Amino acid sequence: MQFIYLVVIILFCLGLYTILMNTNLIKIIIGINIMDSSLVLLLVALSYKPAGTAPIIDKPYSVIVDPIPQALALTAIVIGASITALMLLLTIKLHRNYNTLDISEIRRLRG
């Protein structure tokens, strides 16, 4: 179980490194998506219980899995997809106006 937390930390650090070290907007958006995916993975990992079953009311079980973190993970996926679409739309608009995706070049052209 500790392995999954290590994977989450590595993915989050990889996304953060991608954001900080690149000036291309598409690569920054990919870094943000990697960070978002690592947080969804963390939510799912926190809600995991070995030998847990679905919380069905008719049958008594000793170990049940809480469905709230899974619902939050699905909500985070939908919100992440919407934010990614918005970021890509703004990137297209910037490319049409400045003919580049480099942040430093866009700042230089703006004034």
C-alpha positions in Angstrom: 0.0 0.0 0.0 2.9 2.4 0.6 3.9 1.9 -3.0 0.9 3.8 -4.3 1.7 6.9 -2.1 5.2 6.9 -3.6 3.7 6.8 -7.1 1.4 9.7 -6.2 4.4 11.7 -4.9 6.4 11.0 -8.0 3.6 11.9 -10.4 2.9 15.1 -8.5 6.6 16.1 -8.6 6.8 15.2 -12.3 3.8 17.5 -13.0 5.2 20.3 -10.9 8.6 20.0 -12.6 6.9 20.1 -16.0 5.1 23.3 -15.1 8.1 25.0 -13.7 10.7 24.1 -16.3 8.8 24.6 -19.6 7.7 27.8 -21.3 5.5 26.0 -23.9 1.9 26.3 -22.9 0.9 22.9 -24.2 3.6 21.3 -22.0 2.4 23.3 -19.0 -1.2 22.1 -19.5 0.1 18.5 -19.7 1.9 19.1 -16.4 -1.3 20.4 -14.8 -3.1 17.3 -16.0 -0.4 15.0 -14.5 -0.8 16.8 -11.2 -4.6 16.4 -11.3 -4.3 12.7 -12.1 -2.0 12.2 -9.2 -4.5 13.8 -6.8 -7.3 11.6 -8.2 -5.1 8.6 -7.7 -4.5 9.7 -4.1 -8.3 10.0 -3.5 -8.8 6.5 -4.8 -5.9 5.1 -2.8 -7.1 6.7 0.4 -10.6 5.1 0.0 -9.2 1.6 -0.6 -9.8 -1.1 2.0 -8.6 -4.6 1.6 -11.4 -7.1 1.4 -13.9 -4.3 1.4 -17.3 -4.6 -0.3 -19.9 -2.2 -1.7 -22.1 -0.6 0.9 -25.4 -2.5 0.2 -28.1 -2.1 2.8 -29.7 -5.5 2.5 -26.6 -7.5 3.4 -24.5 -7.0 6.6 -20.8 -6.8 5.9 -18.0 -6.2 8.4 -15.8 -4.2 6.0 -17.4 -1.7 3.6 -15.8 0.8 1.2 -16.8 4.4 1.6 -18.2 5.6 -1.8 -17.7 9.4 -1.0 -14.0 9.6 -2.0 -14.8 7.7 -5.2 -17.6 10.2 -6.0 -15.2 13.0 -5.3 -12.6 11.4 -7.7 -15.2 11.3 -10.5 -16.1 14.9 -9.8 -12.4 15.8 -9.9 -12.0 14.1 -13.3 -15.0 16.0 -14.8 -13.7 19.3 -13.4 -10.2 18.5 -14.6 -11.5 17.8 -18.1 -13.4 21.0 -18.2 -10.5 23.1 -17.0 -8.2 21.4 -19.6 -10.7 22.2 -22.4 -10.7 25.9 -21.2 -6.9 26.0 -21.0 -6.6 24.6 -24.5 -9.2 27.1 -25.8 -7.2 30.0 -24.3 -4.0 28.5 -25.8 -5.5 28.5 -29.2 -6.6 32.1 -28.8 -3.1 33.1 -27.7 -1.5 31.2 -30.7 -3.9 33.0 -33.1 -3.0 36.4 -31.7 0.8 36.0 -31.1 1.7 33.1 -33.4 3.7 31.4 -30.6 3.1 29.2 -27.6 6.2 30.4 -25.7 5.3 32.3 -22.6 8.4 34.5 -22.5 7.8 35.4 -26.2 4.1 36.3 -25.5 5.2 38.5 -22.6 7.7 40.2 -24.8 5.2 40.8 -27.6 2.6 42.2 -25.1 4.8 45.0 -24.1 
